[in-house]
Amino acid sequence: MALHLQQVLVDVPIANLKAGESARTFVHNLSSRLGIPSTDLQQQFHEILCQVFASALGFWICDYVAVVCADGSISSSDPEEHTILQPAGVLAWCQSTTQELQHKVVAVVKSGATTAAQPDHIIELGRASKTLLAIAEAVRSAMGSSRCAGVSRWDLPYVLLLQPTAGLFATLPRTQV
């Protein structure tokens, strides 16, 4: 899966958007090559990001944010296209992915099982969280200093990822170790 995905990302590069390809065409080309059914543009975009993320290619999402979202000259009058060309489009995906990870963390903690696979699962969740923090930082950077006046380097990742997770842990039953 990851090798096929890497080839698709090479064959349909982010640079196509800088060269004038519409966001709709870009997403459609990626979706059709990845076998993602045609739905609304935002759903297709999120599914692309999910597949990229699941294949441990989070750097591509950071590149997308840096190349597309941070470039004010890449725009569209189509509201759906405009959304996925903005940092907010990636931010919405980050938030839903964060919620999914939170549920997985809670499930692992609540299970209380100490199987041989649990440490690997926890390490996988840690790597995924680290990748989401990197993506959140890329989104923060793409939002620019004018849109983030007074926001420190860690505020957006904290609000996006860490604060909700801390709230989830507060709801877990306390156990003695």
C-alpha positions as CSV (number, residue, x, y, z in Angstrom):
1,M,0.0,0.0,0.0
2,A,2.7,2.5,1.0
3,L,4.8,1.9,-2.1
4,H,1.7,2.3,-4.4
5,L,0.8,5.5,-2.5
6,Q,4.3,6.9,-2.8
7,Q,4.2,6.3,-6.6
8,V,0.8,8.0,-6.9
9,L,2.1,11.0,-4.9
10,V,5.1,11.2,-7.3
11,D,2.8,10.9,-10.4
12,V,0.4,13.5,-9.1
13,P,2.7,16.0,-7.5
14,I,1.7,18.9,-5.3
15,A,3.5,21.2,-7.8
16,N,0.5,20.6,-10.2
17,L,-1.5,23.0,-8.0
18,K,1.2,25.7,-8.4
19,A,1.2,25.1,-12.1
20,G,-2.5,26.0,-12.3
21,E,-4.3,22.7,-12.0
22,S,-7.6,23.1,-10.1
23,A,-7.9,21.7,-6.6
24,R,-10.8,19.6,-7.8
25,T,-8.8,18.0,-10.6
26,F,-5.9,17.4,-8.3
27,V,-8.0,15.7,-5.7
28,H,-9.9,13.8,-8.4
29,N,-6.6,12.5,-9.9
30,L,-5.3,11.4,-6.5
31,S,-8.6,9.8,-5.6
32,S,-9.1,7.9,-8.8
33,R,-5.5,6.5,-8.5
34,L,-6.0,5.5,-4.9
35,G,-9.4,4.0,-5.4
36,I,-11.3,6.6,-3.3
37,P,-14.9,6.8,-4.3
38,S,-16.2,10.1,-5.7
39,T,-17.9,12.0,-2.9
40,D,-17.8,15.6,-2.1
41,L,-14.4,17.3,-2.5
42,Q,-13.8,17.7,1.3
43,Q,-14.4,14.1,2.0
44,Q,-12.2,12.9,-0.8
45,F,-9.4,15.3,0.4
46,H,-9.7,14.0,4.0
47,E,-9.6,10.4,2.8
48,I,-6.4,11.2,0.8
49,L,-4.9,12.7,3.9
50,C,-6.0,9.6,6.0
51,Q,-4.3,7.2,3.5
52,V,-1.1,9.4,3.5
53,F,-1.1,9.5,7.3
54,A,-1.8,5.8,7.7
55,S,1.2,5.1,5.4
56,A,3.5,7.1,7.6
57,L,3.9,9.8,4.9
58,G,3.0,12.7,7.1
59,F,5.8,14.7,5.6
60,W,3.7,14.9,2.4
61,I,0.9,16.6,4.3
62,C,3.5,19.1,5.8
63,D,4.7,19.7,2.2
64,Y,1.2,20.3,1.0
65,V,0.6,22.8,3.8
66,A,4.0,24.6,3.1
67,V,3.6,24.6,-0.7
68,V,-0.1,25.1,-1.2
69,C,-1.7,26.5,1.9
70,A,1.1,29.0,2.6
71,D,1.0,30.3,-0.9
72,G,-1.5,33.1,-1.2
73,S,-1.4,33.0,-5.0
74,I,-3.0,29.5,-5.0
75,S,-6.7,30.2,-4.7
76,S,-10.1,29.4,-6.1
77,S,-13.5,31.1,-6.4
78,D,-15.1,27.7,-5.8
79,P,-15.8,27.5,-2.1
80,E,-15.1,23.8,-1.8
81,E,-11.7,24.2,-3.6
82,H,-10.9,27.3,-1.6
83,T,-11.4,25.3,1.7
84,I,-8.9,22.6,0.9
85,L,-6.4,25.2,-0.4
86,Q,-6.4,26.9,3.0
87,P,-4.7,25.8,6.3
88,A,-8.2,25.4,7.8
89,G,-8.8,22.5,5.4
90,V,-5.9,20.5,6.8
91,L,-6.7,21.7,10.3
92,A,-10.2,20.2,10.1
93,W,-8.6,16.9,9.1
94,C,-6.1,17.2,12.0
95,Q,-8.9,17.7,14.5
96,S,-10.9,14.6,13.3
97,T,-7.7,12.5,13.2
98,T,-6.8,13.7,16.7
99,Q,-10.2,12.6,18.0
100,E,-9.7,9.1,16.4
101,L,-6.3,8.8,18.0
102,Q,-7.7,9.9,21.4
103,H,-10.3,7.1,21.2
104,K,-7.5,4.6,20.4
105,V,-5.4,5.8,23.3
106,V,-8.4,5.6,25.7
107,A,-9.2,2.1,24.4
108,V,-5.7,0.9,25.1
109,V,-5.6,2.5,28.5
110,K,-9.1,1.2,29.5
111,S,-8.3,-2.3,28.2
112,G,-5.7,-2.8,31.0
113,A,-4.4,-5.7,29.0
114,T,-0.7,-6.3,29.0
115,T,-0.4,-8.2,25.8
116,A,2.9,-8.4,23.9
117,A,1.4,-6.3,21.1
118,Q,0.3,-3.4,23.5
119,P,3.8,-1.7,23.6
120,D,4.0,-1.7,19.8
121,H,0.5,-0.3,19.7
122,I,1.4,2.4,22.1
123,I,4.6,3.2,20.2
124,E,2.5,3.5,17.0
125,L,0.1,5.9,18.6
126,G,3.0,7.9,19.9
127,R,4.5,8.2,16.4
128,A,1.1,9.2,15.0
129,S,0.7,11.9,17.7
130,K,4.2,13.2,16.9
131,T,3.4,13.4,13.2
132,L,0.1,15.2,14.0
133,L,2.1,17.7,16.0
134,A,4.4,18.3,13.1
135,I,1.4,18.8,10.8
136,A,-0.2,21.2,13.3
137,E,3.0,23.2,13.4
138,A,3.1,23.4,9.6
139,V,-0.5,24.6,9.7
140,R,0.4,27.2,12.3
141,S,3.3,28.4,10.1
142,A,1.1,28.5,7.0
143,M,-1.5,30.6,8.8
144,G,1.2,33.3,9.0
145,S,2.1,35.8,11.6
146,S,-0.7,38.2,10.7
147,R,-3.4,35.6,11.4
148,C,-1.6,34.2,14.5
149,A,-0.6,37.4,16.2
150,G,0.2,36.7,19.8
151,V,0.1,32.9,19.3
152,S,3.2,31.1,20.5
153,R,4.8,28.3,18.6
154,W,3.1,25.7,20.8
155,D,-0.3,27.2,21.2
156,L,-2.0,25.7,18.1
157,P,-0.7,22.2,18.6
158,Y,-1.5,22.4,22.3
159,V,-5.1,23.5,21.7
160,L,-5.5,21.1,18.8
161,L,-3.9,17.9,20.2
162,L,-2.7,18.0,23.8
163,Q,-5.5,19.9,25.6
164,P,-8.3,17.5,24.4
165,T,-6.1,14.5,25.1
166,A,-5.5,15.7,28.7
167,G,-9.3,16.1,29.1
168,L,-9.8,12.5,27.9
169,F,-7.3,11.2,30.4
170,A,-9.0,13.1,33.2
171,T,-12.2,11.1,32.5
172,L,-10.5,7.7,32.7
173,P,-10.9,5.7,35.9
174,R,-8.0,5.9,38.2
175,T,-6.1,2.7,38.9
176,Q,-3.3,1.9,41.2
177,V,-0.1,0.7,39.7
